[in-house]
Amino acid sequence: MALSEAQKKYLRGLGHGLKPLILVGEAGLSTAVLSEFEATLAHHELIKVSVRIGDRKARDTIIQELCNTGSAALVQRVGNMALLYRENPDKRKIVVPNR
């Protein structure tokens, strides 16, 4: 899913006050974390994920894997926090502008 810069800006504004709902620790991505990620993303559409791993490349890899497995778009990444979005066509909560 590709988002325009205007759409990312809009979603960053919505995500600013959010707390991380998914925490990934040193153990990495387990099947439990992936299933919880899928359920949380389907329910909320826009979530923050905290990846508590010291190595920057490992964090990037985990965030990319979450985006790929969950068909989510990376809106923003700052440090160990990532803001991810995936529209839920059945229970749409967030209306993203078309620009």
Secondary structure, 3 states (H helix, E strand, C coil): CCCCHHHHHHHHHHHCCCCEEEEECCCCCCHHHHHHHHHHHHHHCEEEEEECCCCHHHHHHHHHHHHHHHCCEEEEEECCEEEEECCCCCCCCCCCCCC
